[in-house]
Structures are given as C-alpha cells and as structure tokens.
Amino acid sequence: MVMKSDTHPDYHWITVVMNDGTTFRTRSTYGSDGDQLTLDIDPTTHPAWTGGNQHVTNRGRAAKFRDKFKGFVK
C-alpha cells in the first residue's frame, strides 16, 4: 500500500523560548525549520501549573440555574 503524497504535515525542528528565557528544541508543524516560538504563557508562569491564584469562571447552565433560584430553597 502506497501513502498519498502531500497529505501529512511537514514536521521540522523549532526552538521554543519560555518566559524565564530557557529554550528547548522540538519537532513541530509551526513555521519552518529553525524558527523560534516565544511563549506568552508557559508552565513556569501559568497558575494552572504553578498552583497560584486561579480564577475559575462558572458560567454554565447549572450556574445560571443556581443564580436564578439562589434565594428560593435554603
């Protein structure tokens, strides 16, 4: 069986720069070979990974229901 040509993405090496200045090389479909990707949010600064203050928004249907009937049943 022969694979179709031009159906798979082009994986190449890029350099990722974290907020603290550290870098690592990885294979990616981002940009072209040798490009640099500078992260705005990464595991060294984001509260989801650092355990810092997290602001969880609760805006689903259950939250709307609770808000609507919050004083109804105690």
HTML snippet that shows the backbone in 3Dmol.js (N, CA, C, O; Angstrom):
<script src="https://3Dmol.org/build/3Dmol-min.js"></script>
<div id="view" style="width:600px;height:400px;position:relative"></div>
<script>
const pdb = `
ATOM      1  N   MET A   1       0.837  -1.175   0.000  1.00  0.00           N
ATOM      2  CA  MET A   1       0.000   0.000   0.000  1.00  0.00           C
ATOM      3  C   MET A   1       0.887   1.246   0.000  1.00  0.00           C
ATOM      4  O   MET A   1       1.819   1.347   0.798  1.00  0.00           O
ATOM      5  N   VAL A   2       0.606   2.161  -0.865  1.00  0.00           N
ATOM      6  CA  VAL A   2       1.393   3.389  -1.002  1.00  0.00           C
ATOM      7  C   VAL A   2       0.621   4.537  -0.362  1.00  0.00           C
ATOM      8  O   VAL A   2      -0.579   4.695  -0.585  1.00  0.00           O
ATOM      9  N   MET A   3       1.339   5.350   0.453  1.00  0.00           N
ATOM     10  CA  MET A   3       0.696   6.512   1.076  1.00  0.00           C
ATOM     11  C   MET A   3       0.497   7.613   0.050  1.00  0.00           C
ATOM     12  O   MET A   3       1.284   7.766  -0.884  1.00  0.00           O
ATOM     13  N   LYS A   4      -0.559   8.367   0.241  1.00  0.00           N
ATOM     14  CA  LYS A   4      -0.801   9.524  -0.619  1.00  0.00           C
ATOM     15  C   LYS A   4       0.253  10.592  -0.322  1.00  0.00           C
ATOM     16  O   LYS A   4       0.632  10.799   0.830  1.00  0.00           O
ATOM     17  N   SER A   5       0.707  11.245  -1.344  1.00  0.00           N
ATOM     18  CA  SER A   5       1.674  12.317  -1.129  1.00  0.00           C
ATOM     19  C   SER A   5       0.942  13.609  -0.771  1.00  0.00           C
ATOM     20  O   SER A   5      -0.222  13.793  -1.131  1.00  0.00           O
ATOM     21  N   ASP A   6       1.631  14.500  -0.063  1.00  0.00           N
ATOM     22  CA  ASP A   6       1.106  15.815   0.328  1.00  0.00           C
ATOM     23  C   ASP A   6      -0.092  15.748   1.265  1.00  0.00           C
ATOM     24  O   ASP A   6      -0.898  16.678   1.282  1.00  0.00           O
ATOM     25  N   THR A   7      -0.238  14.678   2.047  1.00  0.00           N
ATOM     26  CA  THR A   7      -1.344  14.620   2.998  1.00  0.00           C
ATOM     27  C   THR A   7      -0.866  14.762   4.429  1.00  0.00           C
ATOM     28  O   THR A   7      -1.665  15.050   5.320  1.00  0.00           O
ATOM     29  N   HIS A   8       0.411  14.568   4.666  1.00  0.00           N
ATOM     30  CA  HIS A   8       0.938  14.644   6.017  1.00  0.00           C
ATOM     31  C   HIS A   8       1.622  15.989   6.230  1.00  0.00           C
ATOM     32  O   HIS A   8       2.267  16.515   5.323  1.00  0.00           O
ATOM     33  N   PRO A   9       1.477  16.551   7.451  1.00  0.00           N
ATOM     34  CA  PRO A   9       2.115  17.854   7.717  1.00  0.00           C
ATOM     35  C   PRO A   9       3.634  17.739   7.720  1.00  0.00           C
ATOM     36  O   PRO A   9       4.191  16.660   7.926  1.00  0.00           O
ATOM     37  N   ASP A  10       4.280  18.851   7.491  1.00  0.00           N
ATOM     38  CA  ASP A  10       5.730  18.919   7.477  1.00  0.00           C
ATOM     39  C   ASP A  10       6.230  19.158   8.897  1.00  0.00           C
ATOM     40  O   ASP A  10       6.110  20.266   9.421  1.00  0.00           O
ATOM     41  N   TYR A  11       6.793  18.120   9.523  1.00  0.00           N
ATOM     42  CA  TYR A  11       7.376  18.262  10.856  1.00  0.00           C
ATOM     43  C   TYR A  11       8.833  18.654  10.699  1.00  0.00           C
ATOM     44  O   TYR A  11       9.570  18.060   9.912  1.00  0.00           O
ATOM     45  N   HIS A  12       9.235  19.659  11.454  1.00  0.00           N
ATOM     46  CA  HIS A  12      10.603  20.146  11.385  1.00  0.00           C
ATOM     47  C   HIS A  12      11.017  20.622  12.772  1.00  0.00           C
ATOM     48  O   HIS A  12      10.186  20.687  13.678  1.00  0.00           O
ATOM     49  N   TRP A  13      12.277  20.951  12.943  1.00  0.00           N
ATOM     50  CA  TRP A  13      12.794  21.380  14.239  1.00  0.00           C
ATOM     51  C   TRP A  13      12.585  22.877  14.435  1.00  0.00           C
ATOM     52  O   TRP A  13      12.885  23.683  13.555  1.00  0.00           O
ATOM     53  N   ILE A  14      12.051  23.239  15.637  1.00  0.00           N
ATOM     54  CA  ILE A  14      11.930  24.642  16.033  1.00  0.00           C
ATOM     55  C   ILE A  14      12.519  24.796  17.434  1.00  0.00           C
ATOM     56  O   ILE A  14      12.731  23.808  18.138  1.00  0.00           O
ATOM     57  N   THR A  15      12.776  26.014  17.823  1.00  0.00           N
ATOM     58  CA  THR A  15      13.242  26.312  19.174  1.00  0.00           C
ATOM     59  C   THR A  15      12.117  27.033  19.911  1.00  0.00           C
ATOM     60  O   THR A  15      11.581  28.025  19.416  1.00  0.00           O
ATOM     61  N   VAL A  16      11.763  26.535  21.094  1.00  0.00           N
ATOM     62  CA  VAL A  16      10.725  27.139  21.921  1.00  0.00           C
ATOM     63  C   VAL A  16      11.408  27.914  23.037  1.00  0.00           C
ATOM     64  O   VAL A  16      12.282  27.387  23.725  1.00  0.00           O
ATOM     65  N   VAL A  17      11.000  29.191  23.217  1.00  0.00           N
ATOM     66  CA  VAL A  17      11.570  30.046  24.260  1.00  0.00           C
ATOM     67  C   VAL A  17      10.499  30.268  25.326  1.00  0.00           C
ATOM     68  O   VAL A  17       9.421  30.792  25.047  1.00  0.00           O
ATOM     69  N   MET A  18      10.822  29.855  26.555  1.00  0.00           N
ATOM     70  CA  MET A  18       9.896  30.005  27.678  1.00  0.00           C
ATOM     71  C   MET A  18      10.032  31.414  28.272  1.00  0.00           C
ATOM     72  O   MET A  18      10.944  32.158  27.911  1.00  0.00           O
ATOM     73  N   ASN A  19       9.117  31.775  29.187  1.00  0.00           N
ATOM     74  CA  ASN A  19       9.126  33.108  29.803  1.00  0.00           C
ATOM     75  C   ASN A  19      10.394  33.397  30.602  1.00  0.00           C
ATOM     76  O   ASN A  19      10.835  34.544  30.669  1.00  0.00           O
ATOM     77  N   ASP A  20      10.976  32.377  31.202  1.00  0.00           N
ATOM     78  CA  ASP A  20      12.181  32.599  32.006  1.00  0.00           C
ATOM     79  C   ASP A  20      13.456  32.591  31.173  1.00  0.00           C
ATOM     80  O   ASP A  20      14.555  32.664  31.723  1.00  0.00           O
ATOM     81  N   GLY A  21      13.318  32.502  29.841  1.00  0.00           N
ATOM     82  CA  GLY A  21      14.470  32.557  28.953  1.00  0.00           C
ATOM     83  C   GLY A  21      15.033  31.206  28.565  1.00  0.00           C
ATOM     84  O   GLY A  21      15.864  31.122  27.661  1.00  0.00           O
ATOM     85  N   THR A  22      14.596  30.138  29.235  1.00  0.00           N
ATOM     86  CA  THR A  22      15.094  28.820  28.865  1.00  0.00           C
ATOM     87  C   THR A  22      14.537  28.430  27.497  1.00  0.00           C
ATOM     88  O   THR A  22      13.463  28.882  27.100  1.00  0.00           O
ATOM     89  N   THR A  23      15.265  27.603  26.799  1.00  0.00           N
ATOM     90  CA  THR A  23      14.860  27.180  25.472  1.00  0.00           C
ATOM     91  C   THR A  23      14.935  25.666  25.364  1.00  0.00           C
ATOM     92  O   THR A  23      15.662  25.014  26.112  1.00  0.00           O
ATOM     93  N   PHE A  24      14.187  25.123  24.439  1.00  0.00           N
ATOM     94  CA  PHE A  24      14.324  23.719  24.092  1.00  0.00           C
ATOM     95  C   PHE A  24      13.937  23.545  22.637  1.00  0.00           C
ATOM     96  O   PHE A  24      13.179  24.338  22.078  1.00  0.00           O
ATOM     97  N   ARG A  25      14.466  22.505  22.040  1.00  0.00           N
ATOM     98  CA  ARG A  25      14.168  22.212  20.642  1.00  0.00           C
ATOM     99  C   ARG A  25      13.172  21.070  20.591  1.00  0.00           C
ATOM    100  O   ARG A  25      13.256  20.110  21.358  1.00  0.00           O
ATOM    101  N   THR A  26      12.227  21.193  19.670  1.00  0.00           N
ATOM    102  CA  THR A  26      11.224  20.157  19.486  1.00  0.00           C
ATOM    103  C   THR A  26      10.823  20.119  18.018  1.00  0.00           C
ATOM    104  O   THR A  26      11.100  21.045  17.255  1.00  0.00           O
ATOM    105  N   ARG A  27      10.177  19.045  17.648  1.00  0.00           N
ATOM    106  CA  ARG A  27       9.658  18.951  16.288  1.00  0.00           C
ATOM    107  C   ARG A  27       8.231  19.466  16.293  1.00  0.00           C
ATOM    108  O   ARG A  27       7.475  19.192  17.225  1.00  0.00           O
ATOM    109  N   SER A  28       7.852  20.214  15.256  1.00  0.00           N
ATOM    110  CA  SER A  28       6.549  20.859  15.219  1.00  0.00           C
ATOM    111  C   SER A  28       6.143  21.133  13.779  1.00  0.00           C
ATOM    112  O   SER A  28       6.951  21.033  12.855  1.00  0.00           O
ATOM    113  N   THR A  29       4.874  21.481  13.612  1.00  0.00           N
ATOM    114  CA  THR A  29       4.400  21.941  12.307  1.00  0.00           C
ATOM    115  C   THR A  29       4.376  23.463  12.252  1.00  0.00           C
ATOM    116  O   THR A  29       4.031  24.035  11.218  1.00  0.00           O
ATOM    117  N   TYR A  30       4.742  24.137  13.359  1.00  0.00           N
ATOM    118  CA  TYR A  30       4.764  25.598  13.435  1.00  0.00           C
ATOM    119  C   TYR A  30       5.869  26.149  12.542  1.00  0.00           C
ATOM    120  O   TYR A  30       6.990  25.642  12.563  1.00  0.00           O
ATOM    121  N   GLY A  31       5.570  27.166  11.769  1.00  0.00           N
ATOM    122  CA  GLY A  31       6.576  27.880  10.983  1.00  0.00           C
ATOM    123  C   GLY A  31       7.346  26.987  10.034  1.00  0.00           C
ATOM    124  O   GLY A  31       6.791  26.103   9.383  1.00  0.00           O
ATOM    125  N   SER A  32       8.641  27.245   9.976  1.00  0.00           N
ATOM    126  CA  SER A  32       9.503  26.437   9.118  1.00  0.00           C
ATOM    127  C   SER A  32      10.732  26.012   9.916  1.00  0.00           C
ATOM    128  O   SER A  32      10.922  26.447  11.052  1.00  0.00           O
ATOM    129  N   ASP A  33      11.546  25.181   9.332  1.00  0.00           N
ATOM    130  CA  ASP A  33      12.704  24.612  10.010  1.00  0.00           C
ATOM    131  C   ASP A  33      13.600  25.717  10.574  1.00  0.00           C
ATOM    132  O   ASP A  33      13.993  26.636   9.856  1.00  0.00           O
ATOM    133  N   GLY A  34      13.920  25.615  11.881  1.00  0.00           N
ATOM    134  CA  GLY A  34      14.807  26.581  12.525  1.00  0.00           C
ATOM    135  C   GLY A  34      14.104  27.786  13.119  1.00  0.00           C
ATOM    136  O   GLY A  34      14.762  28.619  13.742  1.00  0.00           O
ATOM    137  N   ASP A  35      12.785  27.916  12.953  1.00  0.00           N
ATOM    138  CA  ASP A  35      12.066  29.066  13.518  1.00  0.00           C
ATOM    139  C   ASP A  35      12.082  29.020  15.038  1.00  0.00           C
ATOM    140  O   ASP A  35      12.356  27.979  15.636  1.00  0.00           O
ATOM    141  N   GLN A  36      11.783  30.175  15.664  1.00  0.00           N
ATOM    142  CA  GLN A  36      11.731  30.299  17.108  1.00  0.00           C
ATOM    143  C   GLN A  36      10.315  30.666  17.517  1.00  0.00           C
ATOM    144  O   GLN A  36       9.717  31.583  16.953  1.00  0.00           O
ATOM    145  N   LEU A  37       9.780  29.953  18.496  1.00  0.00           N
ATOM    146  CA  LEU A  37       8.450  30.214  19.034  1.00  0.00           C
ATOM    147  C   LEU A  37       8.616  30.718  20.457  1.00  0.00           C
ATOM    148  O   LEU A  37       9.091  29.983  21.322  1.00  0.00           O
ATOM    149  N   THR A  38       8.222  31.984  20.713  1.00  0.00           N
ATOM    150  CA  THR A  38       8.312  32.561  22.046  1.00  0.00           C
ATOM    151  C   THR A  38       6.939  32.480  22.697  1.00  0.00           C
ATOM    152  O   THR A  38       5.958  33.004  22.168  1.00  0.00           O
ATOM    153  N   LEU A  39       6.877  31.818  23.852  1.00  0.00           N
ATOM    154  CA  LEU A  39       5.603  31.599  24.526  1.00  0.00           C
ATOM    155  C   LEU A  39       5.220  32.792  25.387  1.00  0.00           C
ATOM    156  O   LEU A  39       6.070  33.369  26.066  1.00  0.00           O
ATOM    157  N   ASP A  40       3.932  33.167  25.364  1.00  0.00           N
ATOM    158  CA  ASP A  40       3.406  34.199  26.255  1.00  0.00           C
ATOM    159  C   ASP A  40       3.052  33.592  27.604  1.00  0.00           C
ATOM    160  O   ASP A  40       3.282  34.207  28.645  1.00  0.00           O
ATOM    161  N   ILE A  41       2.499  32.401  27.588  1.00  0.00           N
ATOM    162  CA  ILE A  41       2.096  31.690  28.797  1.00  0.00           C
ATOM    163  C   ILE A  41       2.731  30.311  28.722  1.00  0.00           C
ATOM    164  O   ILE A  41       2.618  29.618  27.711  1.00  0.00           O
ATOM    165  N   ASP A  42       3.394  29.922  29.795  1.00  0.00           N
ATOM    166  CA  ASP A  42       4.017  28.602  29.811  1.00  0.00           C
ATOM    167  C   ASP A  42       3.914  28.001  31.213  1.00  0.00           C
ATOM    168  O   ASP A  42       3.453  28.673  32.135  1.00  0.00           O
ATOM    169  N   PRO A  43       4.331  26.763  31.386  1.00  0.00           N
ATOM    170  CA  PRO A  43       4.197  26.099  32.687  1.00  0.00           C
ATOM    171  C   PRO A  43       4.960  26.770  33.821  1.00  0.00           C
ATOM    172  O   PRO A  43       4.678  26.484  34.985  1.00  0.00           O
ATOM    173  N   THR A  44       5.917  27.653  33.531  1.00  0.00           N
ATOM    174  CA  THR A  44       6.651  28.317  34.609  1.00  0.00           C
ATOM    175  C   THR A  44       5.894  29.507  35.179  1.00  0.00           C
ATOM    176  O   THR A  44       6.237  29.990  36.258  1.00  0.00           O
ATOM    177  N   THR A  45       4.859  29.997  34.473  1.00  0.00           N
ATOM    178  CA  THR A  45       4.163  31.196  34.942  1.00  0.00           C
ATOM    179  C   THR A  45       2.659  31.024  35.066  1.00  0.00           C
ATOM    180  O   THR A  45       2.027  31.802  35.781  1.00  0.00           O
ATOM    181  N   HIS A  46       2.066  30.062  34.417  1.00  0.00           N
ATOM    182  CA  HIS A  46       0.609  29.940  34.416  1.00  0.00           C
ATOM    183  C   HIS A  46       0.115  29.292  35.711  1.00  0.00           C
ATOM    184  O   HIS A  46       0.666  28.274  36.131  1.00  0.00           O
ATOM    185  N   PRO A  47      -0.916  29.862  36.355  1.00  0.00           N
ATOM    186  CA  PRO A  47      -1.420  29.332  37.626  1.00  0.00           C
ATOM    187  C   PRO A  47      -1.897  27.882  37.555  1.00  0.00           C
ATOM    188  O   PRO A  47      -1.881  27.181  38.567  1.00  0.00           O
ATOM    189  N   ALA A  48      -2.310  27.432  36.404  1.00  0.00           N
ATOM    190  CA  ALA A  48      -2.771  26.049  36.304  1.00  0.00           C
ATOM    191  C   ALA A  48      -1.637  25.074  36.611  1.00  0.00           C
ATOM    192  O   ALA A  48      -1.883  23.976  37.110  1.00  0.00           O
ATOM    193  N   TRP A  49      -0.396  25.469  36.316  1.00  0.00           N
ATOM    194  CA  TRP A  49       0.747  24.607  36.586  1.00  0.00           C
ATOM    195  C   TRP A  49       1.474  24.986  37.860  1.00  0.00           C
ATOM    196  O   TRP A  49       2.069  24.120  38.502  1.00  0.00           O
ATOM    197  N   THR A  50       1.444  26.263  38.250  1.00  0.00           N
ATOM    198  CA  THR A  50       2.222  26.703  39.405  1.00  0.00           C
ATOM    199  C   THR A  50       1.453  26.599  40.706  1.00  0.00           C
ATOM    200  O   THR A  50       2.059  26.647  41.776  1.00  0.00           O
ATOM    201  N   GLY A  51       0.117  26.455  40.648  1.00  0.00           N
ATOM    202  CA  GLY A  51      -0.684  26.354  41.859  1.00  0.00           C
ATOM    203  C   GLY A  51      -0.985  27.701  42.474  1.00  0.00           C
ATOM    204  O   GLY A  51      -1.426  27.762  43.622  1.00  0.00           O
ATOM    205  N   GLY A  52      -0.761  28.784  41.750  1.00  0.00           N
ATOM    206  CA  GLY A  52      -1.027  30.125  42.260  1.00  0.00           C
ATOM    207  C   GLY A  52      -2.506  30.448  42.218  1.00  0.00           C
ATOM    208  O   GLY A  52      -3.348  29.559  42.093  1.00  0.00           O
ATOM    209  N   ASN A  53      -2.810  31.727  42.323  1.00  0.00           N
ATOM    210  CA  ASN A  53      -4.202  32.161  42.290  1.00  0.00           C
ATOM    211  C   ASN A  53      -4.835  31.791  40.970  1.00  0.00           C
ATOM    212  O   ASN A  53      -4.330  32.122  39.897  1.00  0.00           O
ATOM    213  N   GLN A  54      -5.940  31.105  41.073  1.00  0.00           N
ATOM    214  CA  GLN A  54      -6.666  30.722  39.884  1.00  0.00           C
ATOM    215  C   GLN A  54      -8.057  31.317  39.962  1.00  0.00           C
ATOM    216  O   GLN A  54      -8.703  31.266  41.009  1.00  0.00           O
ATOM    217  N   HIS A  55      -8.511  31.871  38.877  1.00  0.00           N
ATOM    218  CA  HIS A  55      -9.853  32.422  38.805  1.00  0.00           C
ATOM    219  C   HIS A  55     -10.682  31.498  37.932  1.00  0.00           C
ATOM    220  O   HIS A  55     -10.508  31.443  36.714  1.00  0.00           O
ATOM    221  N   VAL A  56     -11.577  30.782  38.570  1.00  0.00           N
ATOM    222  CA  VAL A  56     -12.404  29.839  37.826  1.00  0.00           C
ATOM    223  C   VAL A  56     -13.725  30.521  37.515  1.00  0.00           C
ATOM    224  O   VAL A  56     -14.406  31.011  38.417  1.00  0.00           O
ATOM    225  N   THR A  57     -14.078  30.552  36.268  1.00  0.00           N
ATOM    226  CA  THR A  57     -15.359  31.128  35.895  1.00  0.00           C
ATOM    227  C   THR A  57     -16.374  30.004  35.799  1.00  0.00           C
ATOM    228  O   THR A  57     -16.113  28.967  35.190  1.00  0.00           O
ATOM    229  N   ASN A  58     -17.523  30.216  36.401  1.00  0.00           N
ATOM    230  CA  ASN A  58     -18.572  29.210  36.412  1.00  0.00           C
ATOM    231  C   ASN A  58     -19.774  29.817  35.707  1.00  0.00           C
ATOM    232  O   ASN A  58     -20.603  30.470  36.341  1.00  0.00           O
ATOM    233  N   ARG A  59     -19.872  29.608  34.418  1.00  0.00           N
ATOM    234  CA  ARG A  59     -20.906  30.258  33.634  1.00  0.00           C
ATOM    235  C   ARG A  59     -21.773  29.272  32.867  1.00  0.00           C
ATOM    236  O   ARG A  59     -22.409  29.640  31.879  1.00  0.00           O
ATOM    237  N   GLY A  60     -21.803  28.034  33.309  1.00  0.00           N
ATOM    238  CA  GLY A  60     -22.598  27.034  32.612  1.00  0.00           C
ATOM    239  C   GLY A  60     -24.062  27.123  32.969  1.00  0.00           C
ATOM    240  O   GLY A  60     -24.481  28.008  33.716  1.00  0.00           O
ATOM    241  N   ARG A  61     -24.828  26.210  32.437  1.00  0.00           N
ATOM    242  CA  ARG A  61     -26.274  26.203  32.694  1.00  0.00           C
ATOM    243  C   ARG A  61     -26.590  25.958  34.154  1.00  0.00           C
ATOM    244  O   ARG A  61     -27.532  26.542  34.690  1.00  0.00           O
ATOM    245  N   ALA A  62     -25.807  25.091  34.817  1.00  0.00           N
ATOM    246  CA  ALA A  62     -26.046  24.825  36.239  1.00  0.00           C
ATOM    247  C   ALA A  62     -25.817  26.082  37.067  1.00  0.00           C
ATOM    248  O   ALA A  62     -26.573  26.344  38.003  1.00  0.00           O
ATOM    249  N   ALA A  63     -24.796  26.862  36.745  1.00  0.00           N
ATOM    250  CA  ALA A  63     -24.518  28.102  37.472  1.00  0.00           C
ATOM    251  C   ALA A  63     -25.646  29.107  37.268  1.00  0.00           C
ATOM    252  O   ALA A  63     -26.044  29.788  38.212  1.00  0.00           O
ATOM    253  N   LYS A  64     -26.163  29.206  36.047  1.00  0.00           N
ATOM    254  CA  LYS A  64     -27.280  30.114  35.792  1.00  0.00           C
ATOM    255  C   LYS A  64     -28.520  29.690  36.576  1.00  0.00           C
ATOM    256  O   LYS A  64     -29.250  30.534  37.095  1.00  0.00           O
ATOM    257  N   PHE A  65     -28.753  28.386  36.660  1.00  0.00           N
ATOM    258  CA  PHE A  65     -29.886  27.870  37.418  1.00  0.00           C
ATOM    259  C   PHE A  65     -29.734  28.214  38.900  1.00  0.00           C
ATOM    260  O   PHE A  65     -30.681  28.684  39.530  1.00  0.00           O
ATOM    261  N   ARG A  66     -28.528  27.975  39.462  1.00  0.00           N
ATOM    262  CA  ARG A  66     -28.298  28.291  40.872  1.00  0.00           C
ATOM    263  C   ARG A  66     -28.476  29.782  41.141  1.00  0.00           C
ATOM    264  O   ARG A  66     -29.058  30.162  42.157  1.00  0.00           O
ATOM    265  N   ASP A  67     -27.979  30.628  40.238  1.00  0.00           N
ATOM    266  CA  ASP A  67     -28.135  32.072  40.410  1.00  0.00           C
ATOM    267  C   ASP A  67     -29.594  32.484  40.366  1.00  0.00           C
ATOM    268  O   ASP A  67     -30.015  33.359  41.122  1.00  0.00           O
ATOM    269  N   LYS A  68     -30.366  31.869  39.495  1.00  0.00           N
ATOM    270  CA  LYS A  68     -31.767  32.227  39.331  1.00  0.00           C
ATOM    271  C   LYS A  68     -32.586  31.867  40.568  1.00  0.00           C
ATOM    272  O   LYS A  68     -33.481  32.610  40.970  1.00  0.00           O
ATOM    273  N   PHE A  69     -32.268  30.716  41.169  1.00  0.00           N
ATOM    274  CA  PHE A  69     -33.055  30.235  42.297  1.00  0.00           C
ATOM    275  C   PHE A  69     -32.276  30.230  43.610  1.00  0.00           C
ATOM    276  O   PHE A  69     -32.592  29.435  44.496  1.00  0.00           O
ATOM    277  N   LYS A  70     -31.281  31.080  43.762  1.00  0.00           N
ATOM    278  CA  LYS A  70     -30.431  31.043  44.949  1.00  0.00           C
ATOM    279  C   LYS A  70     -31.177  31.365  46.257  1.00  0.00           C
ATOM    280  O   LYS A  70     -30.796  30.845  47.306  1.00  0.00           O
ATOM    281  N   GLY A  71     -32.187  32.173  46.230  1.00  0.00           N
ATOM    282  CA  GLY A  71     -32.911  32.503  47.437  1.00  0.00           C
ATOM    283  C   GLY A  71     -34.173  31.670  47.646  1.00  0.00           C
ATOM    284  O   GLY A  71     -34.875  31.862  48.639  1.00  0.00           O
ATOM    285  N   PHE A  72     -34.467  30.770  46.749  1.00  0.00           N
ATOM    286  CA  PHE A  72     -35.697  30.003  46.789  1.00  0.00           C
ATOM    287  C   PHE A  72     -35.667  28.899  47.837  1.00  0.00           C
ATOM    288  O   PHE A  72     -36.611  28.774  48.618  1.00  0.00           O
ATOM    289  N   VAL A  73     -34.616  28.100  47.873  1.00  0.00           N
ATOM    290  CA  VAL A  73     -34.513  26.965  48.795  1.00  0.00           C
ATOM    291  C   VAL A  73     -33.259  27.140  49.613  1.00  0.00           C
ATOM    292  O   VAL A  73     -32.196  27.491  49.101  1.00  0.00           O
ATOM    293  N   LYS A  74     -33.412  26.884  50.915  1.00  0.00           N
ATOM    294  CA  LYS A  74     -32.235  27.002  51.810  1.00  0.00           C
ATOM    295  C   LYS A  74     -31.850  25.672  52.339  1.00  0.00           C
ATOM    296  O   LYS A  74     -30.891  25.566  53.104  1.00  0.00           O
TER     297      LYS A  74
END
`;
const viewer = $3Dmol.createViewer("view");
viewer.addModel(pdb, "pdb");
viewer.setStyle({}, {cartoon: {color: "spectrum"}});
viewer.zoomTo();
viewer.render();
</script>
